[in-house]
Amino acid sequence: MGLFSRFRRESTEQRAAWLEEAVSTAGQRAHQHMLADLRNAGRSFESAETHAWTDSWSTSSPEINEVLASQLPTLRARARNLGRNNEWAIRYLTQLDDNVLGASGIRLQMRLKNADGTPDKTNNDLIEQAWALQCQRGHCETSGRLSWRQVESVLLKALPNDGEILVRERLGGGPFGYQVQLLNAALLDVAHSGKYQGRRIRMGIELTDDDQPVAYWLRAQPSGSAPIGYLATNKHVRVPAGEIIHAFKVDEVGQLRGIPWLAPGARRLWQLGDFEQAAAVASANSAKREGFFVSPNGDAPIGFADQIVSSVMDAARAQGKTLTPEEIQQVTAAAQKFSTTMPGQFDTLPQGYDFKPFESDWPNLDSNGYVKQQLRAWTAARGISYVTGGNDLEAVNYSSARVGIIDEREHYKGVQSDIASWLHADVFRRWLRFAVLRTPGLDMSRLDDYLAAATWQPRRWKGIDPVKEASGNEIDLKLGLTSRRRLIMERGEDPDEIADEIERDAAQFGPLPDQWSGGAAPEPNDPQNP
């Protein structure tokens, strides 16, 4: 009570003097802090300084799984929305499929060798033919609607949209008794955490102390039933980790769930789409809207409201409806304020009305700079060049195209390697033990040899300048810096298949001329070889 009474006894002059002294003291302290910051600037990291202009820059770094536990559903929803509706995101998904998989997908090439080092063509062919049968539509996955090439495409697109792929193995189906079931990544409940038999469950994954998955807790189907032998609760089904393929790109140590690839830079892409839509509406509105009638009291022009009321009544009669007097009055009142946005021109003005033209800078504004800026930043986050991602070849020349495309292709090669490791190698390893049992000629005792000899050949690309690259390859061959087998594999083809085809061609059509079969080509204008 005494404290408040002291403030009441304080005079206006005393209060003003105290306030002036407080401001002066605070200013001196701020000046001292500024001088200290300047003295320490040479001994610290600039990005760690917290000036007024960096207040919005976060200084906290939550653990990656804490962020994903709360934000992954939102990231996934927004990434999926972009993948379904945004033209630039759809183009990226198309390019990803075309460049990572191509028309033939990632193909199996067996490299088994005999004891003398020659290719074991018999067993190689048996396994490749069995895999080709497994990859047919209706054989490889449980729905029976997809071929393996389509499975590749669906799961590849799941990475930008969901950040991870989720596949469950199913036994008993298909020509070899093995199939896969594609699962929506949202079935792995990110909100499910707890403990089971002393092991922790985090974001739907049951883990050992070393963060090795033991089981996956999938959302239960609406019926609540689960396959025999599986633990089921009201909300989840526990599936052993050995039956699940769960793969994603690990960006941080300890990360348990994948980040949708479309998430980084998604804000820019959404803002760009929102801007383009607004610009299109503004341009269309500018083309349609001629101007405004201006009256003293703000009413619509005489006769315009009557036209609206008449149109509404015609529409009601066409549907067998009769408007009451109150409804007609409501329509009339609304029509009095109706905007006169319509194409065409006005010849005369009603008495007492003025006319003001509608003026807009659209569509004459040049927004290309803004669009390019947003797309450049977004394609940088995607690992692709602006030229291809932005579908802009206007200022491209040979050198710039080569630099951008080479970097982009290296990115695609990395994705190919990841997909082959996450999906193809894992499914092949699980499938092969069943295939060996059902394929005459294969030996289960050599299963490890078969697995070690399996390689995956993704698509490759033709050079920007094929003639120059062929000349460079020829020089490398002459200098012993590469082999024909390696060059063929770099083109995404099977050297053994090409060797067989060349042999069959020679038997059917005869050997190639010397200059085409690796011999010395005649010099131009050689009198002996005109």
ChimeraX attribute file (.defattr): number of C-alpha atoms within 10 A of each C-alpha:
attribute: neighborCount
match mode: 1-to-1
recipient: residues
	/A:1	5
	/A:2	7
	/A:3	7
	/A:4	8
	/A:5	9
	/A:6	9
	/A:7	10
	/A:8	9
	/A:9	9
	/A:10	10
	/A:11	10
	/A:12	9
	/A:13	9
	/A:14	10
	/A:15	11
	/A:16	11
	/A:17	11
	/A:18	12
	/A:19	12
	/A:20	10
	/A:21	11
	/A:22	11
	/A:23	10
	/A:24	12
	/A:25	12
	/A:26	11
	/A:27	12
	/A:28	11
	/A:29	11
	/A:30	12
	/A:31	12
	/A:32	12
	/A:33	12
	/A:34	13
	/A:35	12
	/A:36	11
	/A:37	16
	/A:38	11
	/A:39	11
	/A:40	11
	/A:41	12
	/A:42	9
	/A:43	9
	/A:44	11
	/A:45	9
	/A:46	9
	/A:47	9
	/A:48	10
	/A:49	13
	/A:50	14
	/A:51	10
	/A:52	7
	/A:53	7
	/A:54	12
	/A:55	10
	/A:56	8
	/A:57	11
	/A:58	8
	/A:59	12
	/A:60	6
	/A:61	7
	/A:62	8
	/A:63	12
	/A:64	15
	/A:65	19
	/A:66	12
	/A:67	11
	/A:68	20
	/A:69	18
	/A:70	13
	/A:71	13
	/A:72	23
	/A:73	16
	/A:74	12
	/A:75	22
	/A:76	23
	/A:77	15
	/A:78	20
	/A:79	24
	/A:80	21
	/A:81	14
	/A:82	22
	/A:83	20
	/A:84	13
	/A:85	11
	/A:86	17
	/A:87	13
	/A:88	20
	/A:89	24
	/A:90	14
	/A:91	16
	/A:92	20
	/A:93	21
	/A:94	13
	/A:95	17
	/A:96	19
	/A:97	19
	/A:98	15
	/A:99	20
	/A:100	25
	/A:101	23
	/A:102	17
	/A:103	11
	/A:104	10
	/A:105	22
	/A:106	23
	/A:107	21
	/A:108	21
	/A:109	19
	/A:110	24
	/A:111	19
	/A:112	21
	/A:113	15
	/A:114	10
	/A:115	8
	/A:116	7
	/A:117	8
	/A:118	10
	/A:119	15
	/A:120	15
	/A:121	14
	/A:122	11
	/A:123	19
	/A:124	19
	/A:125	14
	/A:126	17
	/A:127	22
	/A:128	16
	/A:129	13
	/A:130	17
	/A:131	19
	/A:132	13
	/A:133	15
	/A:134	23
	/A:135	20
	/A:136	16
	/A:137	17
	/A:138	18
	/A:139	23
	/A:140	27
	/A:141	26
	/A:142	19
	/A:143	13
	/A:144	13
	/A:145	12
	/A:146	18
	/A:147	17
	/A:148	19
	/A:149	18
	/A:150	14
	/A:151	19
	/A:152	21
	/A:153	20
	/A:154	15
	/A:155	21
	/A:156	23
	/A:157	20
	/A:158	21
	/A:159	21
	/A:160	25
	/A:161	27
	/A:162	29
	/A:163	24
	/A:164	23
	/A:165	24
	/A:166	21
	/A:167	20
	/A:168	20
	/A:169	18
	/A:170	16
	/A:171	15
	/A:172	10
	/A:173	15
	/A:174	20
	/A:175	16
	/A:176	23
	/A:177	16
	/A:178	23
	/A:179	26
	/A:180	23
	/A:181	16
	/A:182	18
	/A:183	17
	/A:184	14
	/A:185	22
	/A:186	15
	/A:187	16
	/A:188	22
	/A:189	21
	/A:190	21
	/A:191	14
	/A:192	19
	/A:193	16
	/A:194	14
	/A:195	12
	/A:196	10
	/A:197	6
	/A:198	9
	/A:199	13
	/A:200	17
	/A:201	20
	/A:202	22
	/A:203	22
	/A:204	24
	/A:205	27
	/A:206	26
	/A:207	21
	/A:208	14
	/A:209	8
	/A:210	7
	/A:211	14
	/A:212	12
	/A:213	18
	/A:214	16
	/A:215	20
	/A:216	26
	/A:217	27
	/A:218	22
	/A:219	20
	/A:220	19
	/A:221	13
	/A:222	8
	/A:223	7
	/A:224	13
	/A:225	14
	/A:226	15
	/A:227	9
	/A:228	7
	/A:229	8
	/A:230	12
	/A:231	13
	/A:232	19
	/A:233	14
	/A:234	12
	/A:235	14
	/A:236	22
	/A:237	22
	/A:238	21
	/A:239	21
	/A:240	16
	/A:241	18
	/A:242	13
	/A:243	16
	/A:244	19
	/A:245	18
	/A:246	21
	/A:247	20
	/A:248	21
	/A:249	17
	/A:250	12
	/A:251	10
	/A:252	10
	/A:253	9
	/A:254	12
	/A:255	17
	/A:256	23
	/A:257	26
	/A:258	23
	/A:259	25
	/A:260	23
	/A:261	22
	/A:262	27
	/A:263	24
	/A:264	16
	/A:265	17
	/A:266	18
	/A:267	14
	/A:268	16
	/A:269	24
	/A:270	17
	/A:271	12
	/A:272	20
	/A:273	18
	/A:274	13
	/A:275	15
	/A:276	14
	/A:277	12
	/A:278	12
	/A:279	16
	/A:280	14
	/A:281	14
	/A:282	16
	/A:283	17
	/A:284	13
	/A:285	18
	/A:286	17
	/A:287	16
	/A:288	15
	/A:289	18
	/A:290	19
	/A:291	17
	/A:292	16
	/A:293	18
	/A:294	16
	/A:295	15
	/A:296	8
	/A:297	6
	/A:298	11
	/A:299	15
	/A:300	19
	/A:301	20
	/A:302	11
	/A:303	11
	/A:304	15
	/A:305	20
	/A:306	15
	/A:307	13
	/A:308	17
	/A:309	21
	/A:310	15
	/A:311	12
	/A:312	16
	/A:313	16
	/A:314	13
	/A:315	12
	/A:316	13
	/A:317	12
	/A:318	10
	/A:319	8
	/A:320	8
	/A:321	11
	/A:322	12
	/A:323	13
	/A:324	9
	/A:325	9
	/A:326	9
	/A:327	11
	/A:328	16
	/A:329	13
	/A:330	12
	/A:331	19
	/A:332	19
	/A:333	13
	/A:334	13
	/A:335	18
	/A:336	19
	/A:337	13
	/A:338	15
	/A:339	11
	/A:340	14
	/A:341	12
	/A:342	12
	/A:343	11
	/A:344	10
	/A:345	10
	/A:346	10
	/A:347	5
	/A:348	8
	/A:349	12
	/A:350	12
	/A:351	9
	/A:352	9
	/A:353	16
	/A:354	12
	/A:355	15
	/A:356	10
	/A:357	10
	/A:358	13
	/A:359	10
	/A:360	14
	/A:361	10
	/A:362	16
	/A:363	16
	/A:364	8
	/A:365	10
	/A:366	10
	/A:367	12
	/A:368	8
	/A:369	9
	/A:370	12
	/A:371	17
	/A:372	15
	/A:373	13
	/A:374	18
	/A:375	22
	/A:376	18
	/A:377	14
	/A:378	25
	/A:379	21
	/A:380	14
	/A:381	16
	/A:382	20
	/A:383	15
	/A:384	25
	/A:385	23
	/A:386	22
	/A:387	19
	/A:388	17
	/A:389	20
	/A:390	19
	/A:391	11
	/A:392	11
	/A:393	11
	/A:394	7
	/A:395	8
	/A:396	12
	/A:397	9
	/A:398	9
	/A:399	9
	/A:400	11
	/A:401	16
	/A:402	15
	/A:403	11
	/A:404	16
	/A:405	17
	/A:406	15
	/A:407	13
	/A:408	18
	/A:409	18
	/A:410	13
	/A:411	15
	/A:412	21
	/A:413	16
	/A:414	12
	/A:415	18
	/A:416	22
	/A:417	15
	/A:418	15
	/A:419	22
	/A:420	21
	/A:421	14
	/A:422	17
	/A:423	19
	/A:424	18
	/A:425	17
	/A:426	12
	/A:427	18
	/A:428	15
	/A:429	16
	/A:430	16
	/A:431	21
	/A:432	20
	/A:433	17
	/A:434	17
	/A:435	21
	/A:436	21
	/A:437	13
	/A:438	14
	/A:439	13
	/A:440	9
	/A:441	12
	/A:442	18
	/A:443	12
	/A:444	15
	/A:445	9
	/A:446	10
	/A:447	15
	/A:448	11
	/A:449	13
	/A:450	22
	/A:451	17
	/A:452	12
	/A:453	14
	/A:454	19
	/A:455	16
	/A:456	18
	/A:457	20
	/A:458	24
	/A:459	22
	/A:460	18
	/A:461	11
	/A:462	10
	/A:463	13
	/A:464	14
	/A:465	10
	/A:466	10
	/A:467	10
	/A:468	11
	/A:469	13
	/A:470	12
	/A:471	11
	/A:472	11
	/A:473	17
	/A:474	16
	/A:475	13
	/A:476	13
	/A:477	14
	/A:478	10
	/A:479	9
	/A:480	9
	/A:481	9
	/A:482	14
	/A:483	14
	/A:484	12
	/A:485	14
	/A:486	13
	/A:487	14
	/A:488	14
	/A:489	16
	/A:490	16
	/A:491	16
	/A:492	18
	/A:493	19
	/A:494	18
	/A:495	17
	/A:496	16
	/A:497	10
	/A:498	13
	/A:499	12
	/A:500	11
	/A:501	12
	/A:502	14
	/A:503	14
	/A:504	12
	/A:505	13
	/A:506	12
	/A:507	10
	/A:508	9
	/A:509	9
	/A:510	10
	/A:511	13
	/A:512	12
	/A:513	10
	/A:514	11
	/A:515	10
	/A:516	10
	/A:517	10
	/A:518	10
	/A:519	9
	/A:520	9
	/A:521	12
	/A:522	12
	/A:523	10
	/A:524	8
	/A:525	8
	/A:526	8
	/A:527	7
	/A:528	7
	/A:529	9
	/A:530	8
